[in-house]
Amino acid sequence: MRWQVQNLPPYPTGHSKQFNHSKISPATFSQAGALRTKKARSQTVKALSHLNKYLLKYKWYLIWGTVFTVVSNLFGIFPAQLVRYALDLVRETLDVYYLFDSSPLQSSLYEVFTFSIMLFAVLTLVMALLKGFFLFLVRQTLIVMSRHVEYDLKNEIYDHYQTLPLSFYRQQSTGDLMARISEDVSKVRMYVGPSIMYGLNLIVLFILVITYMVSINTRLSLYVLLPLPILSVAIYIVNNIIIRRSEEIQRSLSRLSTYVQEAFSGIRVLKSYVQEDNSAAKFEIESDEYRNKSLGLTRVDALFFPIVAILVGLSNVLVVYVGGQEILAGRLTPGNITEFILYVNMLTWPVMALGWTTSQTQRAAASQERINEFLSIKTDIVSQKNLSRDIHGEIEFKNVRFVYPDSGIVALKNFSMHVRAGETVAILGTTGSGKSTLANLLTRMYDATSGEIRIDGTPIRDYNLTTLRGQIGYVPQDVFLFSETISNNVRFGKPDMPQARVDQAVRDADLYDNIMGFPEGFETRIGERGITLSGGQKQRLSIARAIARDPKILILDDCLSAVDTNTENIILNNLRRIMADRTSVVISHRVSSAKLADFIIMLDDGEIVEQGTHDELMSLNGAYRELYEKQLQTEEV
């Protein structure tokens, strides 16, 4: 076998070096394995160290949970000793009982014996009740702590998501973002709650039980504990296989659900193209895969309890065999054997939980590492001077160039524009010319790659983001409405907005009559992403939401593309009054939307090709006139 060794000096020309596997000492492999284990452990500790601040915050839950764990285990151990005393009492009393056969003392001895047994039974019952009570307290501290940590961690992630720039969301899938705040946090909670609880229980119980066992008989203790490490390792291996196969099943189920959802959502297309049989065949393939993976998990899962039963049974056999020898030697009593069997059964579940806890800790570390990846991302959209003041609306772009950081697309090239407060500018251009990029830069979803943007003569980077965006009304090209009432969607920018203001904004957007036609009026819930509304109604509701907050700067990003010409004219006439005292930026590919503008800018491939008033641009006989005449002819047709 030839081993290629990297990063070593090359051998002289014409020479080669061959490594024999047998010459590599086993210690080398052992050291490599130890290094990998140490590295994995270090990564686990490093990832989970993020949770230390929460454990410190809820330290009293952790402290009291540890105290209750100790007390509950003490009440679990005492009954085993009571059983030993009871059995030894029975054996000793029987010998004495038969010595007094036909004697009046025999009945008195029997009464004392039965009272003693009853007392042991009552004490055992009391111990069991007390153990159950303190186990309840354990869960009320450690599991409750995990729920608090889960709540805080979800809030931390969600709050951090809010701070991240738009470029972050362009590079991430919604499903992955949701998985990190739900699935990953749930796995972390399993570590903070059940894993810590079972880990503490295992440590406390081992210390107490082994101490008692060794104090009674060291030789028997060693034999009893021999199968338990094997049990823990076996459970760990089986549990890892179960977890891996469970995750494969989840992925298979996800694919199956996605396929069914798409099939039902596109049922009209599916039927139109007569693809029912093909769709059913694909569903059968996905379903078969899910079935086969589920059967595979069932086969592995079937090994779990037989392994536990075999190894626990082996411990009991060793207790009886070795314990019998100790009894014959006079070093133990039959009560001790029963006590040891109870101790073995006590240790069985914690040892089983050790493998489960280790797996859960590793999964939690992997999930926390995924969470930490996002938490370590910091936004570059920050205020330099954090100015909070009212703006008038003067806008100035100076030689602005912008390149999208995720794709490298150059959206704007040396763009300059000056809009005085109260003026209206129309930005026209074809798809991909950079129009919407201007809206993103004005709302500071992105920062310019080079050049400068000023509002009221102050660099936009100096403004407090919340203050700036709170004075801008933005109607995006892709309308997004929430699964709420119409009234609450209009109020989104200002939740305490009076209903009269909502009504006026809806009238200005020419949507009032439509809303009044709905059975529940303004309280109509519009469904997910506004699915119950038409495209034009959604755009008009988005306009109403923007103008209802009375912004100083109004940005309309191609917001009338889904309405007919008549409705467009009505909305534009209403907007004429609304735009009178505020700066407005009308972005569109339709010339008709530019009729309200004081001047017009024609964009092409991120550069200004023409600018001026309508009459000036028409006289140039350039791109604007060509676009105007083409759209005019289309409307006439």
N, C-alpha and C positions, 0 to 999 in steps of 0.2 A: 504494500500500500504506500502511495506517495502522498506525503503531507505537505501542503503548500503553506509556508510560514510567511506572514505579511510583516512589513516594516523591519526586515532584517537586511544587513548589508548584502549586496549581491555577491555570489561566488565568482571566482576568476573564470574567465572565458574558457569554455571547453570542459568545465567541471560541473558536476551536479551533486546534490546531496539528497540521500534517500533516508527516510526515517522509518524505523521498524516499530510497529505498534507494541511489540513486546518489550522494547527498551524504555517505553514511557512508564514510569512507576505509577502504581495505583494511587499513591499519595497525591500525584499531580491532579488526577481526576477528582479526588476527594476535596482537594483545595479549591478546584474550580467550582465544584458543586457548593462548597461552603460559601465561596464568594458570591455565587448567584443567589443563594438563600439569604445571605446577609444584605445584598443589594435590594432584593425583593422586600425584606423586612424593613429596611431603611425607607424605601419608597412608600410602604404602607403607613409607617409612622409619620412620615413627612406629610402625606396626603391628609391623614386624619388629624394632624395637629391643628388644622384650621378650626376644629370643633372644640379645642381647649377653652376658648373664650366663653362658649356656651356652657361647658361643664363647670367652669368657674362661676358663671352667672347663676347657675342652678346647683351650686355646691351643696346646699343644705338638703336638697332632694337626694343627692348622691350619698351624703353622710348618713342621713337617717335611713336610706335604703340599705346601706351596709350594716347598720346596727340591727335593723329588723331582720336582715338575712341571717346574721349570727344568732339572734334570739330564736327565729323560727327553726333553724337547724338544731339548736340545743333541745328544743321541745320535740324534735324528730328523733334525736338520739336517746333521750331519757326512756322512752317506751321500750326500746330494745333491752335496756338494762333491767327494766321492770319485768320484762318477759323472762330474762335469765333468772332473776330472783324468784319469780313465781314457779318456774319449772324446777329449780333446785329445791324450793320449799315443798313442792309436791313430792319429789323423790325422797327427801328427808322425812317428811311427815308420814308418808306411807310406811316407811320402815318402822317408825315409832308407833304408828297406828296399829299395826299388826302385833306389836309387842304387848299391847294392852287389850288383846282380844278377850272378849267376855268380861271386861273390867268396866266398872262404872265410869272410870276416867276416859274411856274411849269416846263416849258421846260428847263429853266436854272438849276433848281434843278435836273432834270433828267440827264442832261449832267454831272453835278458834281457827281451824284450817279454812273453813268456808268463808268466814269473815275476812281472813287475810286475802284469799283469792278475790273476793268481791272488792276489797280495797284496792288491790292491784288493777283490777278491771276498770274501776272508777277513775283511778289515777291515769291509766292509759287513755281513757276516753277524754279526760280533761286535757291531757297533753296534746292529743290529736286536735281538739278544738282550739287550743291556744296556738298550735302550729298553723292551723288554717287561718286564724285571725291575723297572725303576723305575716303570713304569706300574702294576705289581702293588703296589708300595709306596705309590703315590699312592692307590689304592683302599683299601689297608689302613690308611690314615691318615684321608683325608677321608670316605670312605663309612662307615668304622667310627665316626668322630666323629658322623656323622649318625644312626647307630643309637643311640649313647649319648644324644644330644640327644632323639631320639624317645622313648627309654625314660624319661628324666628328665621330659620334658614331659607324657607320659601320667600319670606318677606325680603330678606337680604338679596336673594337672587332677583326677585321681581323689581325691587328698587334699583338694582344695578342695571337690569335690562333697560330701565327707563332712561338711564344716563348715557347709554351707548348711542353712537351716531348712526345715521341712516346707512352708511357704508357697511356697518357691521351686519345689518339685517339683509342687505343685498347678497352677502356672502354665506349666510346661514339659512338652513331650512326651518320652517315653522315647526315641523315635527320634531326636529332635534332640540329646538328651544323648549318645546313642551315636555319632551322626555327628561331633560335635565332638571326641570323644576317639579316634575311629578315622580317619574319612575326612579330617577337617581336619588332624589331626596328621600323617597320611601325606603330605598335600600340603606341609606345612611341612618335613617331612624331605626331600622332593625339592629344596627350596631349599637347605637346609643341606648336603646331600650332593652330588648330581649337578650342581645349578645352580652351586654355588660351585666345584666341581671343573672343570666346563666353562668357567666364567667365568675362573678362574685360567689354565687352559690356553690360552684365547683371548688373554688379555692377554700372557702370556709368549711364546707363539708369534708373535703379531703383532710384538712388540718385536724378537725375535730375527730373524725372517724378513725383515721390512721393512728392518731395519738392514743385513742382508747384501745384500738386493736393491738398496737405494739405493747401497750402497758399490760395487756392480758397475756399475750403469747406472740413473741416475735417470729418464730418459725412458721406458725400457721398464717400470720399476716402476710409474709412474703409469698407463700403459696397461693393465697387467696387473690392477691393483687396481680399475679402473673398474667392472667388472660385480659385484664382490663386495658392495658396499653394497646394490645392487639385489637381489642374491640373498638377503641377510639380511632385507630388508624384505618380499620376496615370501614367504619361508619364515615370517616372523612373521605375515603376514596369513593365509596358508593354514593355519598351525598354530592360530591363534585360531578360525578357522572349524571346524577339526577338533575342537578342544576343546569349543566350544559345541555342536556336533552330537553329540559323544560324551556330553556331560552330558544332552542331550535323550533320547538312546537309553537312558541309565541310568535316567532318570525313567520312560520308557516301559516298560522292563523291570521296574522296581519295581512299576508299576501292574499289569502282566501277572502278575507273581509273586504279588502280593497277591490278585488276583482268583482265580487258580488255588488258592491256599492256602485262601481262604474257601470256594471251591466244594467242595474236598475235605473241609474241616472240617465243612461243613454239608451233606454229601452226603445224609444221611438226610432232612433237611428238603427238599432239592432234589427228591429222588425222590418224597417224599410229596405235594408240590404239582405233580408232573408238569411240571417246568420244565427238563428236560434239553435240549430243542431251543432254548429261549430262552437258556439258559446257554451252549450251544455257539455261538450266534449272537453273543453278547456277547464271548465269547473270540475269535472270528474277527475282530471289529472291533479289539480290542486287539492281536491278533497282526498284523493288517494295518498298523496304525500303526507297530508295532515294525519290521516289514519295510521299510516305506517310508522310515523314518528311517535304517535301516541302509544301504539302497541309496543314499540321499543322501550319507551319510558316505563310502561307497565311491567315489562319483563325485568328491568333493572330494579324497579321499586319492590318487586316480589322478593328480592334478595335481602331486603332491609331487616325485617323482623326475624327470619330464620337465622341470620348471622348473629343477631342480638341474643336469640334464644339459645343457640349453641354455645356461645362464649360465656353467657351468664350461667348456663347449666354446667359448664366445665368448672367454673369457680365454685359452684355449690358442691359438685362431686369432690373437688379438692378439699373443701371445708370438711365434708363428712369423712373422707379417707384419712387425711392428715390429722383432723380433729379426733378421730377414733383412736389413732395411735397415741395422741397426747392424753386422752382419757385413760387408756390402758396403762400409760406411764404415770398416771396420777397427777398430771400437771393441769388438767382441765376437767370441767364438769359438763354434763349434757346441756345444761343451761347456756354455757359458753358457746357451744356449737350452734345452738339456735340463735344466739345473739350475733354470731359471726355471719350466719346466713342472712339475717335481717340487715346487717351492715353492707353485705354484698349487694342486696337489692336496693339499698339506699344509694349506693355509688353507681348503680347501673345507668340511671337516667342522666346524671351529671356527666359521666364519661361519654355516653351517646351524644349529649349536647356539646361536648368539647369539639367533636368533628364538625357538627353543624355550626357552632359558634365561630370556628376558624374559617369556614367557608363564607359565612356571612360577613366576617370582618374583612376578608379579601375582596368580596363583592362591594362592600361599603367603601373600601379604600379606592377601588377602581372608579366607583361612581363619584366619590368626593374629588378625585383627581380630575374627572370630566367637569365637575362643577367649578373647581379651582381654575381650570383653563379659562372659563368665561369671566370669573371674578377678577382674574389678573389683567384682563383687557381694560384699559383706561381710555376714556374718550379724549379726543384731541379738540373737541368743540367746547372750549372753555372761554370764559370772559377774562380779559386782561385787566380791566379796571372796574368791572362789575357796576357800571353806571345804571341807576334806576331812575328814569325820568320820563315825562311825557314827550312824545315825538310829534313833530308837525307833518312830516311826510316827505321831505326833500330826499331824493334818491340820486346817488351818483356812482357810476361804475367807471373806474380808471384803468384802462389797458388790462382788463381782466382775462386771464387764461385759466381754463379749468380742465383737468384730466381726471376722469373717474378712477379712483384708487384701486377698485377691484378688477376692472376690465382693461384699463389703460386707454380707453377711448377719449380722444380730445374733443370735448363738447363745445368749448368756446375758445376763440383765438383773438386776442387783442381787442376785446369788446369794450366799448366806451359808450356811456349814456348818461344824460343828466335830465332829471325830471323834477321840476319845481313842485313845492307843496301845493296840493289841490289840482294838479294837472293829471291828465289821463294819457297814457302811452299805450299803443297797440303794438304787439310783437307778432309779426306774421312770418310764416315759413312752412315749408313742407315737413313731413315726418322725419325726425332725426336731425333737424337743423340746429337744435340747442335751445328751443323755446322753454321747455319745462325745466331745463337746468337753471335758467334765470330765476324761476320761482324757488327752486331748492336753495340757491345761493342767497336770495333775499330773506327767506325764512331761516337761514343759517342751518340748514340740514347738512350742508357741506361748507367748507371754507375754500376760497379761491386758491388755486395752485400758485398763481402770481397775480400781481396787480392789487387793486384796493377797491373796496366797496364802502361807501359812506352814507349815513343817514343823518340828515340835518347837520352835515359837515363833520360828523364824528365817525371814526372808523367803526364798522359794525362789530368788530371783535371786542370793542370796549364796553358794549351794552350787556347788561344782565340778560341772559337768555329768556328767562320767564317774563321779564318786563317787555322785552322786544316782541316776542311772539304773541304776548297778550294784546298787543296793539295792532296786530296784522290779521286781516280776515283772508283766509286762503280757501279757494274752491279747487280741489285737485282734479286732474284729468280723469283719474280712476276714482270714481265716487265710492266712498265707504260709509255705510250707515250701520248703526248698532241695532241689535235685536231688542229694541225698546219702543216706547210709544213715539208717535210723531212729535208730540210736544217736547218730550225729553231729548229727542235728537236735535231739535232746534235750539234747546237750552244747553247743549253740550258745552259750549264755551263759557257760559255763565249759568250754573245750575239754579241760582236764585232769581233768574230773570222773570219779571211779571208776565202774566198771560197776554196782556194787551200788547206788549212788545213782540211776543211770539206771533200773535195774529197779524200784526203789521208786516213783519218780515215775510210771512207766508203770502200775504197779499202782494207784496212787492215782487215776489218770485212767481206770481201768477199760479199759485197752487191752492188757494183758499177754497175755490169751488170744488176742486177734486176731493179735498179733505172733508168738506161738508157732505159730500156724497157717500162717504164711508159710514157704515152703521154706528161706529163708535167715535166718529169725528177725530179730534186731536188725540184721543186716548187709544187710537188704533195701533196695535203692535204690528210693526212692519216686517217681522220675521228676520231670519239670519241674512245679514248683508243687504237688507231691504228687498228681499226676494218677492214680496207681495206687491211691489210698485213696479211700474213700467220704467224703461230707461230714462225717458224725459222727466217723469215724476221724481226719480231719484236725483237727477241733476238739479232740478228746481229746489228740492228739499235741501240739498247741499248748499245751494246759493243762499237760501233762507237762513241756514245755520251760520253762514259767514257774515251776512249783513246784520243779523240780529244782535251781534256783540258790539256794533257801532265802531268798527276799526278805523284807525288813522290811515292805514294803507290797505287797499283791497286788491287781491290778486285773483284773477279769474283765468284759470288754466284750461282753455278749450272746454269750457263748462256748458256750452250750448250745442254741442255736436249731435246730441240725441233728440233735439226738439225740432219741430217743423218751423218753417219760415215765419208763419203767422205768430206762433208762440214766442219765437225769438224776438220779433219786433216788439211784442208786448213787454217782454222782460227787459229789453234794451231801453225802451221808453221809461219803464219804472226805474231802471238803474241810472238813467240820466239825472234824475232828481237825487238819488242816493250818492252818486259820484260827485255831486256839485262841490262839496266842501272837503273832499278827501282825495288823496293821491290814489290813482288806480292804474293797475297794470293788466291789460287785457291781452291774453295769449291765445292765439287762434290760428287755424289754417284757413278760416273763412273770412273773406274780405268784408262781408256784411257786419261782422262783429266789430270792425274798426271804425264804424261810422261815428261813435261817440268820442273818439280819440282826438286830442289836440295835435298830436303828431304820430307818425307811424314809422316803425323800423322793420325792414325786410331782412330776414336772416337766411343764410344758406351755408350749410356745412360749418356752423359756428362763427361765421363772419358776417358783418353788416355789408349788404350789397346795395341797399338804397335806404334813405330815410328822409322824412319830411312830412308835410301835410298831404291830404288826399289829392288836392289840386296839383301840388308840386310834383307828386309822384306820377300822376296821370300824364302830366306834360313831358315827363322824361321818356315816355314810351318804352319803359323797361320791363323788369320782372313783375312789378306791382300791377301795371296796366294789363299785362298778359294774363295774370292770375285773376284780375277783376273781370275782364271780358269773358274769360273761360267760365267763371262761376256764374256770371250774369246769364250767359247763354244756357247753362245747365238749369238754372232756376226757371227760365222762360219755358224750356222744354217740359 
